Amino acid sequence: MAFAPSVDNVFSSFKMRMKSPITKTATLNVVTLSHPRSSFLPSRSSPFLLNTNGIPSKISRNSSSVSKLVVKASSSSSPSSVAVAESGSIKITSVPTKPIEGQKTGTSGLRKKVKVFMQENYLANWIQALFNSLSPEDFKNGLLVLGGDGRYFNREAAQTIIKIAAGNGVGKILVGRDGILSTPAVSAVIRKRKANGGFIMSASHNPGGPEYDWGIKFNYSSGQPAPESITDKIYGNTLSISEIKMAEVPDVDLSHLGVTEYGNFNVEVIDPVSDYMGLLENVFDFHLIRSLLSRSNFRFIFDAMHAVTGAYAKPIFVDRLGANPDSIANGVPLEDFGHGHPDPNLTYAKDLVDIMYTDNGPDFGAASDGDGDRNMVLGRGFFVTPSDSVAIIAANAQAAIPYFQSGPKGLARSMPTSGALDRVAKKLGLPFFEVPTGWKFFGNLMDAGKLSICGEESFGTGSDHIREKDGIWAVLAWLSIIAYRNKDKKVGEKLVSVSDVVKEYWAMYGRNFFSRYDYEECESEGANKMIEYLRDTVSKSRAGEMYGSYALQFADDFNYTDPVDGSVASKQGIRFVFTDGSRIIFRLSGTGSADSFETTDRFGIVGFEAEGIHRKGEAYSHHVNPSCLRPLHSISAVDFGFKVICHNHVFRENKRVSGLFNFSNGQFLGEESSIETAYSCCQPVRPSTRWKRDDGIDY
């Protein structure tokens, strides 16, 4: 088994990188609070790194040592910095700068390669542009939150953000210890502390390390991601920025809880877990969940993927809920996620899938992503699709989760997500909303009191307890359902399992089949040409046209008008919707962090089979061949120019494909640089997908 590097060495390296001599330009008062160090940096013998207690072979990922970075503060060719103001005892300096191309935010903030953010003033420009985009009352003498997923470059970036915030008149910043705060925890802290907003340093589920990805986004006072009206202003200001307001203060030691004061500005290092866990205790019945996890005939495993939830897994699942310490896998947050890809799906969490599909596998398995807002849930030999997961949580929430004891206010899903949740909303008589991909669209509905539970097909699930999707919340929701269903079971009685819950749901609501294929790091030029071709196809389509045996109901490029503020989001994904409810969807991802010439193409197919469809023959077998999707695959291949061949139950990791087709002439638009991360959400394991040129050569 590959162990993480010595935590003492890692922590020492962290502290060495964070400390700097105190200058004479500021009055410094430090108040160190007497708190023990949190348990997310365990000793070498920690159970975070072990899986015993009968759980089959460990989940292993290599880890890397911590590297050091130096980020330039100003250009040698730029005019000298000018001291422009004194704020209390803080000297504020105007640092000349110039606009930098490519700083337009995507679905969830600005994401690029680390080396891009390391360019002179690249991060500083965006942070200053953000302050230039906000009204002074939104931050002057106000309180902001700062945290991230622990990835490479976060520590350097945190110091830059603190200095620019002080330079722009912010009164106080709350920072998670060691810069750690999951995305859901940032939202929770903003809401509990009534902060003006917060910065999240994360590229979410994308890889970390010097050669990989980094990201930054801003959340408002409600805890939700900044709306497009603000992100558009930020981008506009990046095109005209000329100065950065920087406070001349020393770096803050983020390794200890306490308050550091610089005149009228101060930084408080807080425990990253306490506010968030306190909120979860108000949402769930922790006593009920603890009764499940303490059963001798129930085994649980959580894979933190060496990402931020490693800081939360032991305090919540082990210390508070009584899970076996050995149930936490990959629980040490690492700057490069142990050389892994922290995306909790069947492709990148394959080690967990392998464990869950053994004959003696745990009863319940789950994983979360880089910044803790995504989740994957499995039973023994059983995978719960994200679309089914949010629907099942919604269907059981009122009975199993105290927070929803009066019933959910409304339900919502992203457009590419299957229609499972729609059927729950209809049966329960709840308002239902279909929104574009991006959690900010859910936030408006929550703030207006119209929405309680929502989800995305990309493994994001959450509720209105915060304004972000929440991986640990989803895991606790599922544990609550299983615990509720087994609360009256006596010792020795067979427990209701994850698969039992899902199959009962299918019997009541029917089963939605869903398959999604991601083609990562495709060249944007080719991907955009593909979308333009499809838009042209949409413009020529007519209702009633036959695609194989499917009659077209409509085709469009999804537009959304927010029912709360009337804002319009256009061109959110190509949809071909058929009269039986089946859909084929094409969308370019807005959450990738590759350079501007690369993107991710997402290709989704959705089908539905009515309730009771599997009561005979294959009787709810999760290994059922999703024959309802095969004709849709054929349509995509013949009518839309795709040549997709699905092979069920075959693993092919990081298979190289040759980009995307130019549908007009059958030639490829991309080079052999795209990594396929295809997976099917209607099968126990992901299928492989091959793209085929018209000359018959397989790629």
Summary of the structure (lengths in Angstrom):
residues: 699
radius of gyration: 24.9
end to end distance: 34.0
largest distance: 79.3
contacts: 2579
relative contact order: 0.11
helix: 29%
strand: 25%
